[in-house]
Amino acid sequence: MIKKGDRIKISSNWKLLIVILILIIILGFLIYFMLANKKTNMGKLNECLNDNDCFPATCCHSSECVSLEKIPNCKGILCSMDCSGPLDCGAGYCGCVKNKCQVIKK
């Protein structure tokens, strides 16, 4: 009978502890790979889920929108102040329409 103040000895259950740790590690890997696979499949089937997933396709005066995976590196790029593209000067924005990134005119 267990008395008040008795402690469970982990040293006598070390095999059980190792099995539990291995199962936790395996479960972690399964969750990681399921999430990674879901993200890959989402990119193949859908470019976006909402407007926050869409960005201009080029650094300056873009006329198209792309998903996060395809955005250009615009570091160090200078653009003119012309309002020539459909996204320039607040004329439109990139949004998600039927899981595709598109220019949405205001």
N, C-alpha and C positions, 0 to 999 in steps of 0.2 A: 504494500500500500504506500502511496506517495504521501509524505508528510509535508506540512506547511514549511516552506523554506528550502525544500529539496530542489536541486537544480538538475536539468537535463544535461547529461554528459555528451558533448559533441564528439569527443575522441572515440567513444564506443560506437558511434554511428558514422564514422568517416566515409565508409563506402556509400551510404545513402547521401551524404553531403556531396560527394563527388558526382554521383548520378544526377542530383538536382542541379548542380552547377553546369554540367554538360548539357542537360536539357534546356537550361536558360540560355546558354550560348547558341545552341541550335535554333531555338525559337527566335533569338535576336537576328541571326542570319536569315531565317525565313522571312521575317518581317521586312528586313532591309531589301532583300531581293524582290519581294512582292511589290514594295513601293517603287523600286527602281524600274521594274518591268511595267508598272502602271504608267509611270511618267514617259517611258519610251513609247508605249502604245498610244498614249494620249497625243504625243507629237506626230505619230503617223496618221492617226484618224482625225485629229482635231488640232488646228493651229492654236486655238484659244478656247478658254472657258468664259472669260469676261473681258471687258475693255482694258483692264490693267495688264493683260497678257500681250497687247499689241503696241508696236512702236514704229516710227518712220523707217522706211527701208534704206534711205540714204541720209547722209549728214546734213545736206543743204537742199532745200526746195524739193523735198520728196513728194512723189506723186503716188506712192504705194506704201502699204504697211506690212510689217512682218512680225512673226512671233519672237519671243525673247531669245531663242536660240540663234536667230539669224540677224540680230541687230548689229550694225557696223560699229567699229571702234572710231569714235569721232574726236578722240583726244588730239589736241593740237590743230584741228581743222577750223579755219575761219570761213564764215559764210557772209555773203553780201546781205544787205538789209532789204533787198527786193522782195516784193510780195508776188512771186510768180507761180508758186506751187499751190496745190489745193489745201495744204496744211499750213501755209504761211499766214502770218498776221491774224491768226484766230479764225481763218475761213473754214477750217474743219479740224478733225482730230481722228486718231486711229482708234477703231473700235472693233468689237467682235460681233460679227453677223453670221449666224448659222455655223458657228465654230471656225470661221475664216476671218483673218485680219483684213479689214477694209477701211478705206477713207470714208469718213462720215462727214458730210457737209452740214454746217450749222444753219 
